[in-house]
Amino acid sequence: MLEAYRKHVAERAEQGIPPLPLNAEQVADLVELLKNPPAGEEATLVELISDRVPPGVDEAAYVKAAFLSAVVKGDASSPLIDKLTAVKLLGNMHGGYNIETLVSLLDDAELAAAAGEELKHTLLMFDSFYDVEAKAKAGNEIAKAVVQSWADAEWFTTRPAVAESIKTTVFKVTGETNTDDLSPAPDAWSRPDIPLHALAMYKNAREGIHDAKAQIEELKEKGHPISFIGDVVGTGSSRKSATNSVLWYIGDDMPGTPNKRSGGICIGGKVAPIFFNTMEDAGALVFEAPVDDLNMGDVIEIRPYDGKILNAETGDVLSEFELKSDVILDEVQAGGRINLIIGRGLTTKARESLGLETSTTFRLPT
C-alpha cells in the first residue's frame, strides 16, 4: 500500500498538488499496517490516519472510525495509537461515524473526560444530542459538562475572533470574473478533486493574469495572507467549485479535512449574491468595497470593525466599506455560515435543556 501511495504522491507533486485523500480500500490496508507497523514507517502511518482520511460519512471515514472505535473498546490495538490518541482522532472527524463511540465513552471511567472534551467542540450532533442530554440528566458529570459547554457556546468562544487589523497582500483581477473563470465547464470532471481543479482557475490568460497559481505563490513570499480582489466577482452560474478553487489558493487548511480549505478574504467592487453566499459558507471574510485604489501586489491593512482599508505602509485610507451584516464576523469566527447556524442551534438546545435564557454570545442581524 505504501509503495503505491508514494508513487501517487510523487505523480501529484509533479503537478504541484497534494495526493488524493485515502479511499476506503486504502484505509483498510492502512489499518492492517497500523496493527503491525513496518520498521521506519511509524510516523508516516500515523500521519496518514490522522490527516489523509476524509471526515464525516465518507466510506473511508467509516473504516477509520470502526478501527479507532475498536481500539478504544479494546477489540483492536496498535503500538502507534493508544486509547487516548484514538479518542482524539475520533474527535477530529467532526461528526458522522465517530459520534456513537464518543457518546458511549461518556460512561467509560478511563476515557470519559477525553471523549467529553472532543464532544464539546463537535457541532454535527443532531439527534445524538438527546443521548448526551439523557446521560446528563441521569447524573453523568462529564455529560453535564458537555451540555454546559454547548450552552456556553465554547465551541465558538474558544475560536479566535476576527482580528481588528489584518495585513494582507492583494491578488487583484480587473474587470469581471465569472464562475466559469474560476471553475471552467470543460474541467467539470475534476471538480471533486479541489487541488487539481484549482489548476484550471483563470486558465485563459487575461489582463494581469498569466499563471494564477504561480502569481499567488510569488505574492505569498511577502509573508502575508492573500486577499482575492476584483472589480466584479462571481457572476454566472452557481458553482461551489468556484469558491473551492479560490480558497485553495487563499484559504487555510482544515484539520482533519484533507484537500479542502476555508477562510480567506474576498473583496469585490461587486460580489454576485450566490458567490457571496458560498464564500460565507466557507468562512471567508467577504465584502463589497471600492477597489479602484487596490492594485496587484499591494500590501494593505483591513480594519473590519472600522470599515476601512489602508495602505499598510503609509496608513492612507484606500477604501471604506460596510459589511453586509456584522453577523459575518461570527461566521468567520465559527469557520463558516453553516457551522454558525448548526452551532447556534446546538447552543439553543443545550440552553433550553438547562432552563437558561437565550444566549447573548452571538451577533444578531440588523
N, C-alpha and C positions, 0 to 999 in steps of 0.2 A: 504493500500500500504506500509506504513512504517513498519508495523509488519512483513510482508512477506520479505521486503527488509532487515530488521535487522537479520532475520533468515538466509538469504542468506549470509550476511556479516559474521556472526558467522561461517557458514559452510566453507566459503573460508578462514577465519582466521585460522582454524584448519590446513589448508594446507600451511599457511604462505604466502598467496597471497591476493591481494585486490579483492573486489567484481567486477563483470562484470559491464561495462558501462550500463547505463539505456537504455532500448529499448523504442520504440515509445509509447507503451501502458503505460509503467511506467511513461514516461514524461507527458503524457496526465493526468494521475492521479495526478502527482506532481503539474501540473498547477492548478488543482482544489484546491489542498491544499494551494498553494501559494495565491490564491484568498481569502481564508478564513482559515488562519493557526491555527491549534490547539495550545493551550497554551503550552509553553515549547518546541515546535518543531521548532521555528523560525530559529535558527542557522543551524539546520540540513537541512531544506528545501532550504535555500539559498546556502549552500554548495553543495547540490545535483544539483541544476540548474546551478550552476557556474562551477563545476568541474567534474561532473559524466555523462555528455552527450557528445557523440562523435561529433566532428565538421564536417564541410563540407556538404556533400549531403546525409548523413545518414538519414533514416526515422525519427529517434529520433531528429536529428538536425532540421528537418522541423517543428516538433511540437514545439520545443524550440523557433525557430526563429519566428514562427507565433505568439506565445504568447508575446514575447518581442516586436515584431512589433506592436501588438495590444496595448501594454502598452504605447509605445512612441506616438502612434496616439490617445490615449485617449479612445480606444474602449474596454480596459480591465484595471483592476487595481489590485494591491496587496499592502497591508500595508508594505510589506517587500522589494519591489522593486519599486523605483520611476523611473521617466523617464530617468534621467541621468544614474542611475545604469543600466537600461535596455540597453542604448546605449553602455555602456562599456562592458556589457555581449555580446551584438551582435558583438562588435569588436573583442572579444576573440574567435569567431567562425572561424576565419581565411579565410573565403571565402565560397561561395555557397549560401545558402538561406538567409544569412544576408546582402548580398551586396545591393540588391534592396532598402531595407529600409534605409541603411546608406546613399546611394547616394541621395535618395529622401529627407532625413533630411538636406541636404545642403541648402535647401530652407526654412528651419524652423528657425525662428528668435531665438527661445529659445534653440534649440538643435544643430544648425548647427556647432558651434565651436567644440562641443564634438564629433559629427559624423566625422568632418574633422580630428580630432586627431586620431580617430580609422582608418580611411581610409589611413592615411599617412603610416601606418605600415601594411597595408593589401596588399599582393602580388597577390593573386588569383583574379585579377580584370577582366582579359580577355576583352570581348567587352564592359564591363561596364566602362572601361577606357574612352571610347568615350563619355559616358554620363557625366562624370565628366569634361572632356575637353570642351564639349559644354557649360556646365554651367559656366566654367571659361571664355570662350570666350564671353559669354553673360554678363560678368561683376560680377559674383558671387565671392566675395572676398575670402570666405572660400574655394571654389573650386580652385581658383587661388593658394591659399596657399598649397592645397593638391598636385596639379600638380607640383608646385615648389619643394615641399618636395620630391616627386618622382624623379624629375630631379636631385636634390642634393643627392639622394641615402640615405636619412636619415633613411630609413628602415634598411640600412646596417651600417651606421656610428654610429648609436646610440647603436648598439650591441657591446659587449666587443670584442676586438681583441684577438687573441691567445697570451697568456702570453709569455714573454721572458724566463721564468723559470717555470717549472711545477714539483712539488714534488708529487710523486705517489708511490703506493705500488704495487709490482709485483705479479700477478697471472699467473704463468707460467705452460704451458703444454708441456712436452717434446715430441719429435717425431712429427708425422704428425697428424694434426686434420683435418678431412674432414667434409663436411657439414652434414653428417649423424650422426657424433658425437654430433653436436650442435643441430640438428633438426632431430631426428630419424624417419625413414619412418614408423615404426609401430605406432608412435604417431602423424601421419599426421592429424588425426581427430581433434586434439586440436590446430593446428597452428593458427587459427584466434584468439584464446584466449592466447595472448602472455605470461602473467604471468604463466598460467597453463602449457603451452607448454614448457616454460623455465625450469620447474622442471625435464624435461627429458634430459636436456643437460648433457652430459657425464654420462648418466645413467649406462653405463657399466664401471666398475672400470678399471683404468689403472694406470700406474706408477705415483705416486704422487697425484692422484686424486681419492678420495673415496666418497666425497659428495661435489660437486662443490658449491652448494648454501651455505652450512654451512662453507666451507673453505673461500669463498669470504666474508661472513659476519664477520668471525673472523679477516680477514685481514683488513676490514674496521675499526676495532677498533683502528688501528694505527692512524686514523684521516686523512687519505689522500684518494684521489680518487684511483680507481683500474685501472691498466693497464693490458689488456689481451695480453699475450705474448706467442709465440710458435715458435718452430723451423720451422715448415711448417704449414700454417694456411689456411683453407677454400677451400681445394681441393674438387673435386667431383662435383655433380650436382648443378646447380644454385638454391639457396633457400634463398629468403629474410627472411624466418623464422629463418634461422641460425643466421643472423645478429640480428634479433629481440631478439633472446634468449640471445645472448652475451650482447647486450645493456641493456636488462632488469636488468642485474646484475651490469654493469659498467657505464651505461649512466645516463642521467639527465632527470627528469620528464619534460614533455612538458605541460605548462599551457594551459588548455582548451582541452587537448587531453588525456583522461584517459587511463591508462593501456598501454602506449607506451612511450619509452624513446629514446633520441637521444644523440649525442655527444660521449664521451668516448675516450679511447686511445687504439689502437690496433697496436702491433709491431710483425712482423714476420721475421725470417731469410729469409723466402719466403712467400709471401701472394698471393694466387691464384687470377688471374685478376678479375674474376666476383665477388668474395667475396670482393676484394678491392673496386670495384665499388659500391657495395651495402653499404659498410661502408662509403664511400664518400657521397653517397646519404643521409645517416642518420646523417651527420655532425660529424663523428668521425675523430680524428686525427690519420690517418693510414699511416704507412710507413714500409719499409723494412730496417733492420739493423742486424748486427751480434748480436746474443743473447746468445752466449755461457757463458758470464760472468754475465748474469742476471738470478737470481735464485728466486724461490718462496719465497715471504715474504720480499725480499729486498726493501728498500726504496731508490728510485732513483730520480735524477733530470734530467728532459728532457729540453734541450735548443733547441727548434725547429728552431730558426733562425741561430744558430751556427752549427747545425747538430751534437750535442754531447749528450751522456747520461753519467751522472756522478753518482758516489756513493754519495748519499745525505749527508752522514756523513763525509767522508774523502775528497770529491772533486775529487777523482781519476776518470779519464776517463775510462768508461767501454765499450763504443761502439761509433762509429761515423757513420753518415748516411747522405744521401741526400734525400730530399723529391722528389717524382715523378715530382712534379711541385710546384712552390710557390703558384699557384692558390689554392692549397688545404688549405692554410691558410685563404683565402677568403671563401672557402666552409665551414670551421669550424665556422668562424665568422657569416656567413649567416644562420647557422643552417642546412647546408646540400647542396650538389651539386645541387639538384633540385631547392631549394629555391634560390640559387645564379643565376642559369640560368633564372628562371622566373623573379627574381628581376632585373637582369641586363636588361632584355627585357623591363620591365616596365620603368626603368630609361631611356633607349634609346628612347622609345616612347614619354616620357614626354619631353625630351630634344629636340627631333625633333619638337614637338608641339610648344615649346618656341623658336625655331630657335637657339638653343645652339649647340656648338660643342660636339663631343663625350666625355663622362665622362672619367676623368683620375683617378677616385676613385679606380677602380678595377685593380688587377694584371692581366697581360696578360701571356698566355702560352709561355714558352721559348723552 
